[in-house]
Amino acid sequence: QTIHWIHDVIPNQLVLQKFERSKTWSYLTSVHFSKDVVLKAYKLGKALQRKNNDELRKIHEEKWLKLWKKGRIEMKGVSDNATRLTKAITSSLYNLLSSLPDFSNENNLFESQWKQKDLMESYLFTGLSPSGLSWGDRKDHKNMQAYRGHLFWDQETWMYPPLLMLHQSSAQLMLQARLRTMYTAGENAKIEGFVGMKYPWESALTGIEVSPDRECGIREIHINGDISLAVLQYLRVTDHNLTCQGNVPKLIIGIADYWLSRSVWNNSCLRFEISCVMPPDEYSRCVNNSAYTNVVARISLKLAFEVAECLKLPNSTVYENTFKRMYVPFDGELNYHPEYDGYVLGKIVKQADVVLLGFPLMYNMLPDVRRRDLEIYENVTSVKGPAMSDAMFTVGWLEVHEPDRARRSFEKMFDHVTGDFQVWTEVKGGHGAPNFITGMGGYLQSIIFGYFGIRIYRDKLLINPELPTDISSMALYGLDYKNCSLDIFVGDRNEMVIKWSGDVGCSRLLIVSPTERLRLSGSRKMTISKSSLYIRVIHERGTNDACFP
């Protein structure tokens, strides 16, 4: 794929005259796959610049203002902590959004059937890498801190969920980056002797495996379940369902078929197992029955079962039998989930792994088991690991009603933030990948799914807010749910205000709290006591539940 790039020449020095206190210099760059588009955009920019440089800036600011109005988070308080939180939230969301293309210029891969060649050529966005658009230091090929711009699980697991809740068109772009390489995923599986679709641990333009670490490419297969989970979350939050005849059902079935061929039946224990994988804890290079991997495999298989039931495909029971019999390690005596078969209690892990079972995987477990997993793995998670671990411990501790422990985890994330522009690094102290938007995504999740307490279920959305320390109020503007836009305000006087807009989407929703039960309609708002509440979907009579996973 040819990339066309034209830019102004930037001088080596910028000089202020003695009589000048300040001055602004503006330089333009235009990048696109089309030479004509590049030249047209560049000429338009230069024309605006010659006419009035302020006009160019005004257009830029108006575009961003439109995005902020569509979805944002605000924190208020009198302490420095409120200012710090607001800066980190704004910069994190800004860096995620600025790494994505304008969705209006891309084809929609969800709506219809596409052939392999058309998928590749009609859709040019290849996904978000851990450092956004960065490639890394070309002089240091052994330590590619920006990961060569490759696409990992970082996109689906860390960056995607906040955008799914606040900017769904951007979240759809990210999933479409996976749809465009689904045929290559099929070839990847064949090469390794399996069936279905195997997405690479590291992907780029074509969708083949490009990881420089061969073991990661072969064994870090949880990426496939991560993609299935992202699709499931999308289906539950948007108006899409499994009756669509596009590429989504194909992707779901393809990933599930890979899990069918990758899992092995243990006749002695009467269960399915998955051997020699690398879990999110990359310190463990080849383990059997990773709890995380097996749970995301279950999610993939269950979703495929519902696709097969909805579309009346043959062999749906194969997916059902496999996900119901997929083994997940559990120690009944110590009441926790070992990370994998043979895990030794106290062994250091690289990053959040088992704690992800509770969220985002939402694996069914008793509250005391969830607490035990948090207690055990918080003590053994490496301090040299990436930023997202603290985000997930924040979410977990809030879930089990431990606000002080959540606050301590939350505070640790700021060790990854550097400079006035709030740029994140992968490892504390300015080390690891620069401009680490993966960590920014994790931080936003600690707000949305932690302090706002949002959970996505089959036919409902849970909101269970808790104000952070020193915060007097917080607001989430433009929460996207089932084609209804919601604003949620939480104050320190035990009050909660919900506003909504979107006649068609909102009219199918019902707010259920301990004291209220209200069907949404028009553009209105309601004020209630701060509490846990659900926003439920009202399905029409005769709806096939399998089509709404």
N, C-alpha and C positions, 0 to 999 in steps of 0.2 A: 504494500500500500504506500503510495507516494504522499508525502506531506509537503505542502507549500507554506512558506514562511517568509514574511516581509516585515522589516522593522526599521525604525529610525536608528541612525548611528548615535550612540550615547558617548559623549566625550569622556576622556579620562579624568578631567577636573571640572568642577563647577565653581565659578568664581563670583563673589559678591564685590561690588565696587564699594569704596569707602563710605559713600553717601547712602548705600542701600542697607537696610536692616533685615530685609527678607525678600525672597524672590521664589517664584514657582517655575519649575521646568516641567514640561509635559512631553513624553515620548510614547509613540504608538507601536504596537506589535499586532500583526494579524496572522492567524494560523488556521489552516483548514486543509481538507483533503482535495478540495477543488481550487485550481489556480484562479478561476474566474471569481469565485466567492472571496478569496483572499484579496485580490486587487480591488474588487468593488467595496469591500468593507474598509480597506485601508484608505482608499480615495475619499470615501464618505467621512471617515474620521478626520482626515487632514483638512477637508473642506470645512467641517465644523470648527476645527482648531483655528483655521485662518480667520473664519468669521468672528468667532468669539469663543475663546477657550473655556469660559465659564459655562457656555451652553453645553459643551461636551461633558463637563463635570455634572451639570444638572441632569442630563439624560442618564448618566451613570447612577447618580444618587436616587433618581426616581425609580429606576429598575430595582435597586436594592430595597427601597422603601416598600415597594409592592411585595417583595419577598418577605420582608419582616412583618407586614400586615397579615400575610397568609399564615404564618406560623412562627411563634417565638415564645420565650420563657422570660419572665421578669421576677426579680426578688427585691423586696424593699425592707429597709431597716436603718437604724441610726448608727450602727457600728461599722467599722472598717470591713468586717466580715461580709456584710451585705454588698459593699462595693466590690470586694474581691470575687464573690460568687457571680455577680452580674457580669463582670468583665470576662470571667472564665466561660460562662454560658454563652455570651454573645460571640466571643472569639471562636469558640468551638463550633458553634452552628455556622458562623461565617466561613470558616475554613472548610467545612464539609460541603456547603453549598457552592463555594467558589471553585471546588474541584470537579463539579458536575457540569455537563453541557446544558444548553437551553433545551428543555424537553420538547418544545414545539417543533424543533427541526429534525426530530427522529421519528422513524416509522414505528407503529405499534405492533409488536410481535405477539401480543396477547389475543388479538381479535380473530385471526384467520390462520389457515394452514400456510406454511412457508416451506419451500424446498431448501436443501442445504446451501446451494449457491446463493439463493436469494437472501437467506438469513445473514450470511457473511457480508454481502455487498450492500444490503439495504440498511444496515445498522452498524454505525461506526464506533460507538462508545464501547470500550472493552472492560469497564469496571474501575473501581477505586482501589488503589494500592495503599499500603500502610502509611506512606509519606505523600499521598496525593499524586501530584504530577512529577514528583522528583524521581530521578533515575539512580543517583548515587555517585560516588567518586569513581570515575573511570580508571583512575590510576591505581586503585586498590581493589582488585577483583576478588580477593579473598574475604574482605570485610565490606560487603556491599550493604552499608547501613540503611540505605533507602530501598533495599530489596529489588533494585533494577526496575521499579515501577510495576512489578508483577501483582497479580490478583490472588489473594489468599482467602481464608475463612474470615479474615478481618472485615471484609465487606459485609457479609451476611450476618455475622454474629455481633459485630461491634458498631459499625457505622450505619447500617441499614435500619435498625429498630427506631432510633429517634426520628429519622426522616419519614418512616412509615406513619408515625403518629402526627407529624407536623407538616410534611411536604410529600404527599403520596405520589405525585407525579415524578419526583426525584427518586423515590424508592422503587417505583416501577422501572425506571431506567436501569437501576442496578440489577434487578431480576432479568431484564431483557438482555443484559450483558451475558448472562448464563444461557438464555434461550438461543442466542446466536451461535453458540458453540456446542449445542446439544448433539449434533451429528458427530463432531469430533470426539465428544465424550463416549459415544458408542464405539468408535474406533479404538479409543484408549482401553476400554474394557476388553475388546477382542485381542489386542496386543498382549495383554497379561493373561489371556486364557479364560476370561469371564464373559458373562453376557450382560445385557443392559447398558447403562451409561455410567462411566467412571470419570468424574471430573478431576482434573489435576490439582495437586496441592498448590502448585504455582502455575498460573495461567497467564497468557499474554494475548496477542492478536488472534492466533489460530485455534487456541484451546488445547494444544498438546501440552504434555508435561514439560515444564522448563525449569524445574527446581535443580539447582546445582548440587543439592544433596540427594543422592539417589534413594537413600533409605526413606527420606521424607516423602518423596514422590510415590514410592510403592506402598508405604505403610500408613501415612497420615490420611486415612480414608474417611475420617469423620467429616471432612469437607462436604461429602455427598449428603449426609444427613443434615448438615448445617443449611445446605441449599433447600432441602425439602422442608425444613422448619420455617425458613424464610417465606417459602411459597404458602405454607399453611397459615402463617401469620397474616400474609397479604389477603388470602381468601377470607379470613375471619374479620378483617377490619374493613375491607372494601365491599363493593357490590358484586364483585366477580364471584362465580361459583363454578362447580365442576361440570355444569351442563354446557359450558363453552366448548366449541369444537376447534379450538386453536391448538397451540403448542404446549400449553401448560399440562394437560392430562398426559401427553406423551412424555414430558420430562419427569413427571411424578412416577409413572409406570417404569420408565427406563432406569431411574435410580433405584427403585424397589427391586427390579429384576437383578441389578448388580448385587444388592444385599442378599438376595436369594442364593446367588451363585457363590458369594463370598462366605456365607455362614455354613457351618457344618453341624449335622445332627449328632448329638452325644447320646447313644442308645442306652448307656448305663444310667445316665442321669435324666434321660427323657427331656432334653432341652436343646435348643440351638445355641451354638457358640461361635465366636469370631476370634481367630488366633493371629498372633504376631502382627499387632498394630502399634502405631505410635499415637498416644492420646494427646490432648492439648498440653499435658505435662511432657515436654519434649526431652526431659532428662531420662525418660523411660523409652528406649528406642524400639523394643520389640516385646510386647506383653500380650498375654491372652486375656480376653474378656475385659477390656477397658470398660468401666461402668459408663463413662460418657459416650464412647463409641457405640456400645450396644443399645443405649437408650435412644440415640439419634437414629440408629437403624430401625428400632421399633416405631419411631415416629414416621419414618419414611414408609415402612411397610403398612402401617395402619392407614396412612393417607392414600396409598395405592389401593388398599381394600375398598375404601370409600369411593374412589374413582371408578373402580370396577363395578361396584354395586350401583352407582349412579348411572353409569353409561351402559350397564348390563353387559359387561365384558365377561368372557369365560374365565374360569380358574380364579375367581375372587377369593375362594376359600384358602388358596395357597398362601396368599398374603396374610390372611387372618390367622391361620394356624401358626405361621412363622412369628408374627409379632407377639402373639399370645404366649409363645413358648421360648421367646428370646431370653436368655439368661442375663441377669444383672447381679453382680456380686453384692452380698450383704452379710455382715457379721452380726448374728443375732445376739451373741453374748455381749459384745461391746456396743451394739445398737448403732452401727454406722455403716456406710458404704465404703469398703476398700476400693482404692482407685482401680485395681485390677487383681486378677488371681495372683496370690503370693505377695501382695503389697505388705511391706514391713512397716508397722506403725512407727511414726517418727521420721521416716525417710523424707528428705527435702524434695519438694515439687517445684517446678519452674513457675507455674502460674495457676490461676483458678482453673480447676478441672472438675472434681466431684461436686464442688459447691454450685456448679452450673446446672446440676440436676434439678435443684429446687427452682432456679430461675437462670436462664430463660426456658429450659426444657420443661419445667413444671411437671416433673415426674411425681407421681402420686406417692406420698410418704407421710408418716405421722409427724406432727410438729416437733416432738422430742428427737426424732431421727434427724430432721432438718437442723435442729440446734446442735446436735452432736457432730454432724458433718462440718458445720461452721467452726465449732470449737477445735476439732482435731486438725483441720486443714489450715486454719488461720495461723496456727503455731508452727507449721512446717512449710509455708509458702515462702519462696526465696525473696529476699529483699532486693535482689538484683533482677527480678522479673519485670515484665511490662506493667503499664499503669492500670490495666483493666481489672486486675485482681482486686484491688482496693474498692473499685466500683461495685463488684459483685458481692464483696463482704458487706459493703454499705447496704445494698439491697436486701441481702439475707438477714442482717441483724435487725433492720427495720421490720422485716416480715415476721420475726419472732419477738417483736416488741422489746428490743434492746437499743433504745435511742442513743445511749452514751457510747456503746460499743460501735454503733453505726457512725457516730460523729468522729470517733478516732480513725476509723477506716477512711471516712470521707476526707478528713484533713490530710491524710497521707498523699492523696492524689496531687496536691498542690506542689509537692516536691518535684513533679515532672514539668511544671510550668516555668518558662523562662522569659525574661525581658518584658518590656512595656507592651509588646504586641501579643503577649500570652501564647507564645509558641510552645508546644508540648514536645518533649523528647520521650523516647520509649522507656529508658531507664532513668532512675533518679539522678539528679546532679548534672543534667545536660548530656547524658550519654545515650548511646544507641541511635535508633532511627530519628532523624530530625523531622520537624513538622509532622509529628506522629498523630495523624487524624484518627487512627484506631483508638488511641487513648482518649481523644476528645469525644469520640462516640461513646466510649465506656462511661466517661464523666457525665454526659447528657443522660445516659440511661440511669445513672445513680439519682438523678433529679426526677426524671419522668416515671421510672418504675420503682424508684426508691422513695423519695419524699412525697411525690404525688400518689404513690402506691397503685399505679395502674397495672392491671393484668388483663390479658386477652384470652377470652374463653370462646367456646363454640358459638354461643348465641348471646353473649353478653360481654360487657366491659366493666371491670371492677375499678373503682376509684376509692382509695383509702389513704387520705393525705396525712402528713406529719410535717410540721414546720421545722426547718433546720434551726440550729442554735443562732440566736441573735437576729432572726428574721421575723419581722412583724406581719408580713403578708407575702404571698407568692401567687403568680398567675401564669396559666398556660393558655395562650391564645392560639386558636385555629387547630384544635385537636380534631383530626379527621376520623370520622367513624360512620361507616355505612352511608356515605354521601351526605352527611350532616356535619356542619362545622360547629364545634363547641368551644366556648371560653370558660375556663374554670378558675375562680378566684377563691383563695383560702386566706382567711384573716386570723389574727391572734385573739379575737373575741369569740371564739367558738362558732364562727359563722363561715358559710360557704355559699358562693353565688355561682350559678351556672347559667350561661347565656347560650342560645343556639340560633342557627340560621340555615335554611335549606329546606323548603317546604316538602319536597318529595321524599328526601332521605329522612328528615327528622320525624315525619308523620308516622314512620314505622318503628319508632323507638319509644321506650317507656322507662322513665326514671323511677327506681324503686329504692327507697331509703327506709330506715326504721320508722320514720314519721310521715313520709310522703309516698304517693304513687301517682305519677302524672305522665300522661301521654303527650309527647312533644308535638307542636304544630306551629306553623308560622315562624316568626322571629320574636322570641320572647326571652324572659329570664325568670329564675326562681331563686329565692334565698332560703336556705335551710341551716339547721345546726350542723356543724362540722361532724361528719361521721362517715362510716363506710357505706357506699351506695353502689348500685348496679345500674348500668344503662342496658336494657334488654332489647332484643330484636323481636318484633312481632311478625311471625311468619304467616303467610296466607294458608288457608285450609288446603289440605291435599299436598302440601310440600313434601318432597322426598328428602328426609333428613340426611341421607347419605350424600346428597348434592351440596350440603352446607356443612363441611367438616368442622 
